[in-house]
Amino acid sequence: MSDSPYAARSEAKISVRGDAWPVVPLAVALLLLHTLGDRTWAYAAAAVVGAIGLLASVIALTECVGAVRKGAARTGAAWVMAVLLVAGGAVVYRLIVT
């Protein structure tokens, strides 16, 4: 049974690099706030896109913690979590300041 092709799949290394995708809506929100933050429509659009990005970041952070518990590389997960936390904090800060 150890010659099964399915055994190799179950032993595959767990990666968390794909969990950093919520940075994209957070970056869009930051770009809107930085360039057009004085306009009401841009602020509202940035708030909506930023909220979606923040929600996706919370889900991705939960996935990273689960991946570390399953044996993923801690440095990769720490990097993804740091990027998501910094980007999320930047969006919240810009929404409060602007």
Buried (B, 14 or more C-beta within 10 A) or exposed (E): EEEEEEEEEEEEEBEBEEBBBBBEBBBBBBBBBEEBBEEEEBBEBBBEBBBBBBEBBEEBBEBBBEBBEEEBBEEBBEBBBEBBEEBBEBBBEBBEEB
